[in-house]
Amino acid sequence: MDQLDNDLRTQDALRNQARVAVQQASDHVSYTRLSAEFDGLITGWQAEVGQVMATGQAVVSLARPDSREALVDLPLGSLNDRHRIRVISQLNEQLSVAANVRQLAPQINAETRTQRVRLALQNPADSFRLGSTVTVEISGDAPAFHELPGSAVLQRDGTSQVWVIDPTTSTLVPRAVQVLARSGSTVRVSGALHKGEKVVTAGVNGMQSGQKVRVQREVGL
C-alpha cells in the first residue's frame, strides 16, 4: 500500500511538471505573435525574417494616423511656457498648425548642446503626412540671457556651470546655467546670474568651490 502511495505522489509530481512545461511552451509561442495596441501605419522595421531576437528588442515602429508629431532639436532652455509654436509645411508654406511640447528627450547632445523635442500637432490637416519635412516657428518672449566668453562655461556632473566670485569673501561659488546658443568664442546662457556679478573666464576647469581668488581684470556682465 505504501508503494502505491509513493507511486501516486510521483505520478502527480510528473503531471504537475508536465503542466508547467506545457504552459511555458504556450507562453513562448505567444511571444512570437505581436499585437498592436491601436490601428496604425508601419513606419519602420527593426528585424529581418529568421533573425534571432532578444527579449525586449524592438521589431517594428508604428504611427497613429490620428496623432501627428514633429521632431526638432533645440538649444537647451530655448523654450518656456510663454512661447507659441507653429509647424509649417515645407511643401506649402501657407499651411501651418499650432503645436505644443509633448516630450523632451532626457539625453542631451554633448556636441551641439541641443535637446530633441517632440511636438504634438493640434488638429493637423491631412496634408501633414507622415514623413513630411516641416519648419518649426517659435514666437513669444525670449528667455533672459547673458553673453559670456565660451571659456567661462564648464561641464561638471553632466551640467553646465560658471564660477561666480563672492564679493564679500573673494571665493568661488558654482552657479548652474543653461547654454542657449554658441557663436564663435562667445556663448549665451540663462540662469541665476545677475548684472554686476563677476564670472571667471579662464582656467575654470582647475578651480574648486570655495577657492579664494584675486581679480586681475574685470569685464562687465
N, C-alpha and C positions, 0 to 999 in steps of 0.2 A: 504493500500500500504506500509506504514511504517513497519507493522508487517511482510509482505512478505520479505522486505529488510533485516530485522533483522534475520528472519529465514534463508535466503540465506547466510548471513555472518556467522551465526552459523554453518550451514552445511559445508561451505568452511573451517572453522577452524577445524571442526571434521575430514574432509577429509585430511587436511594437517597433523593433528596429527596422523592419521592412516598411512599416507605415511611414516612419521618419524619412527613410531613403526615398520613398515614392513622393513625399511632399517636397523634399529638397530637389528632386528631379523636375517636379512640376514647376517649382519656383524658378529653376534655371531656364526652363523652356520659356516661361513667361518673360524673362529678361531679354529674350531675343525679339520680342514684339514691343514696339514703341507706339504709344498712342498720344496724339496731340491733345492738349487741353482746350484748344479752340480751333475754329476753322481759319486757315491762313494760307500764305504763299511761302513756298520754299525759296529761300534766298541764298542758300549755300550748303554744300555737303562737306563734312569733315572726315568722311570714311569712304573706303573703297570696298567693293564686293570681295569677300574672302579675307578681309583684313581682321587680324586678331585685336579685339578691343579691350581696353582696361576698364575696370569699374569706374563709373562717373565720367568717362570720356565723352565729349560732345560728338554727336553723329550728324545732326542736321540743324540748320538755323531757320526759324520760322518768323514771319512778319504778319501782323494783323492788318488786313485791308482797311479796317475802320479806325485805325490808330496810326497816325503818321508822326515820325520824329525826324529831327535833323541833328547831325553831329557836327560840332565845331570845337576847335582848340583855341582857348582864350588865355591871355596872361592872367596870372593869379591876382585875385582881388579886383578884376575889371568889371564885375557885376555887383549891383546892390539892389535892394528892394525898390528903389525909385526908377530903375531903368525900365524902358519899354523895348520890347524885342519884336522885330518883324522879319519874316523869312520871305525872300523874293526869289521867284523862279528865274533862272538864267536863260531859259528859253523864251520867256515872256515877262519883261520887267514890269509890265502893268499888272501882273498877277502877284499878289502878296497876301500874307496871312499873319495874324498875331501869333505869338508863341510865348510859352513860359518855361522856366527851368524845371525839368523833370528829375534830372540826376546829375550830380557832379562826380567825376571819377575820383576815387581815393588816391590813385597814383598820380604823381607829378612828373612831367617830362624834365629830367635833370638838365638837358642841354638847352631847351628853349624856355624853361620855367613856365610852361603852359599847362593848362588842365583841360581835359576833354569834358565838354558839357553836352548833355543830351537834352534837346529842346522838344517839347510836345506842341505840335501844331494845333491851333484851335479852329475846328470846322474847316479843314482844308478842302479845296476844290479837287475834283478828280484829276485835274491837270498836274497836281503834285504827285507824280507817280513814284513808286519805289525805285531807288537808284538815281533819281534826278539830282542834278547839281544845282545848288541854291546859294544865294547870298544872304548873309545874316546881318541885319542892320540894328544897331543898338543906339538908342537915344535916351536923353534924360540927363540928370545931374551926374557929372563925372566925379568919381571919388577923389577926395583931397589927397594930394601927393606932395612929396618933397623930391627935389632933384639933387642927387649926390654923385660924387665920383664912384665909379664902379668898384674901386679898390676899398671902399668903406664897408661893403657888404660881405659877410662871410657866411658859410653854411656850417651849422653845428646841430647835431642830433636831428637832421632832416628838415630844419627850419632855417629861414634867413634871419639874420640879426645884424645890428650895428652896435658899436661901443659908444655910449654916451658918457661924457665926463661930468661927474657930480661936482658942481661949482663950490660946494662947501668943504669937501674933503679931497678934491682933486684925484678921485679914484674912479675906476671904470665900472659902469653899470651896463649889463646887456639889455638891449631893447629889441623885441621881435618886430619884424617888418614884413611886408608883402611886396615882392617885386612886381611892378605893373608893366614896365617896359624898359628895354635897353636901347641906347642909341650911342654908338661909338664908345667913348670912355666914360659916359655918364649913365646913370640908372634912375628911374623914377620909382619911388617906394611910397607905400602908405603904412600907417601905423601910429603909435602913440609918440610921435615926435612933435616938438613944439618949437616955434620960431625963437631963435636966440640960443638954443642948446648947442653945445659943442660936440661934434661927432668925429671920432678918429678916422682918418682916411688912409693911413699907411701902417703896414705891419700888423694888421688886425688878427691874423691867424696865430700869432705867437703871444697874444695877450690873454689875461685871465681876469675874471670878475674880482673886483676889489683891489686890483693892481693900481698903485699910485703912479701918476704920470705928470709930466710937465709940458705945458703948451708952448710950442716954439713958433708956430704960425697959425693964424686964425683966418677962416673963411666963413662968412655968414651963411646960416642955414636958410 
